[in-house]
Amino acid sequence: MIGGRRETASMKKDGGKSRIAAAIFVGILLGCIFAFFYPDGFFVLSSSPLSRRRVAASDLEVITSSCESSERINLLKSEFVAASEKNAELKRQVRELKEKLQFAEQGKDSAQKQVMVLGKQQKAGPFGTVKGLRTNPAVVPDESVNLKLAKILEKVAVNHEIIVTLANSNVKDMLEVWFTNIKRVGISNYLVFALDEEIYNLCLSNGVPVYKKDVEEINEDKNFESIARTGGNHAVSGLKFRILREFLQMGYSVLLSDVDIVYLQNPFEHLYRDSDVESMTDGHNNMTAYGYNDVFDEPEMGWARYAHTMRIWVYNSGFFYIRPTIPSIELLDRVAGRLARENAWDQAVFNEELFYPSHPGYEGLHASRRTMDHYMFMNSKVLFKTVRKDSQLRKLKPVVIHVNYHPDKLWRMKAVVDYYVNGKQDALDPFPDGSS
Ligand SMILES: *[C@@H]1O[C@H](CO)[C@@H](O)[C@H](O)[C@H]1NC(C)=O
């Protein structure tokens, strides 16, 4: 009882102070709660303005009834200002969180990818001086993916660059023309990826750098073995994207080459090396090789009858230089993945992955690309339809000629050698422009 009385007495004595303190506390607490639940502020019109106003009014009542001193009001005011500042800070944080959430929903790894591609943030320089990134950084070499191949590459590659071809005995004769001319030009950094024993032995007996998967490696991959042994052109083409991956992972740039190609100069002296993929074109002149504005005409549209389109002849997936970068490896994975799932032509898939932009439901690759000079890295349409009939162009010395447009490959390859190497001026004459 006594204790109770004492309490009441002390309450009487400190009554004024403690009530004010309680009121301040309640005021701040409410302020914080509002700051949290109503980050837009009290007096902003929103879905339920009435309920907000009521709460604000009762808040004021508490303050006026429990506090007469103007000092206290000033204190409360400053507390209120502090709370509003906190409110603004909270609002900013919420906004940031929302943005981050949105980002995460758009693509879980897109932020990470952007950091990878963009690297350090930088200011844009003055007009005309800015340049985007097309030469992506090389991956960190990982030799552990294939120690046996790593050993060969260490010996054969020059400046971490190498020409690679895949061959089985179906293309033996062309392969002989292929490596004979490579040797003649003086190229040492090339490698035959032998898909069967016969090709492996042919290379060994001709002093041609060769690699063949071990039996154990192949046993782990039944699909590989059957394609390698019996596969036609297209099936083997699918394999090459899987094989190339190991070279890139180990940090090597590869000039992938089909066997129906005659080497007349060393291609490594004619590369730009500024893009993920630098490729031979199937185009036959500047427009088709490098891109042009193809106008689509719809007369019934009247004023807007012309729709502009962009066209470019496909890249030739039988001759391209690919740098060991993340976009390059992603390209190989995407092409190999699709070829495993779809019954598709590897060159079409290669080009679609290289060129289609991102769109709803699809994320584009966005690797950097360069089209090779179509006179230096010449396809057989350019040679037989144009060059051999033009007295000036006949004098050109291409780097390579790819007999991609013609089925009688071996004979045309030999004629190319006769014309460009042996100086037989009429060697190209017997052939029709196309196939007869
Ligand atoms: C084709 O392009 C090359 C390189 O850009 C240029 O030097 C040449 O003059 C062009 N030829 C024609 C016919 O436009």
The ligand as a MOL file (V3000), in Angstrom:
LIG
                    3D

  0  0  0     0  0            999 V3000
M  V30 BEGIN CTAB
M  V30 COUNTS 14 14 0 0 0
M  V30 BEGIN ATOM
M  V30 1 C 34.4440 -2.7450 -102.2330 0
M  V30 2 O 34.9090 -2.5190 -100.9200 0
M  V30 3 C 36.2830 -2.2800 -100.8550 0
M  V30 4 C 36.6520 -2.2510 -99.3820 0
M  V30 5 O 35.7300 -1.5340 -98.6450 0
M  V30 6 C 36.6400 -1.0130 -101.5890 0
M  V30 7 O 38.0170 -0.7680 -101.5190 0
M  V30 8 C 36.2070 -1.1500 -103.0350 0
M  V30 9 O 36.4230 0.0240 -103.7270 0
M  V30 10 C 34.7420 -1.5580 -103.1160 0
M  V30 11 N 34.4310 -1.9110 -104.4820 0
M  V30 12 C 33.3650 -1.4590 -105.1180 0
M  V30 13 C 33.1540 -1.9580 -106.4860 0
M  V30 14 O 32.5720 -0.7140 -104.5720 0
M  V30 END ATOM
M  V30 BEGIN BOND
M  V30 1 1 1 2
M  V30 2 1 1 10
M  V30 3 1 2 3
M  V30 4 1 3 4
M  V30 5 1 3 6
M  V30 6 1 4 5
M  V30 7 1 6 7
M  V30 8 1 6 8
M  V30 9 1 8 9
M  V30 10 1 8 10
M  V30 11 1 10 11
M  V30 12 1 11 12
M  V30 13 1 12 13
M  V30 14 2 12 14
M  V30 END BOND
M  V30 END CTAB
M  END
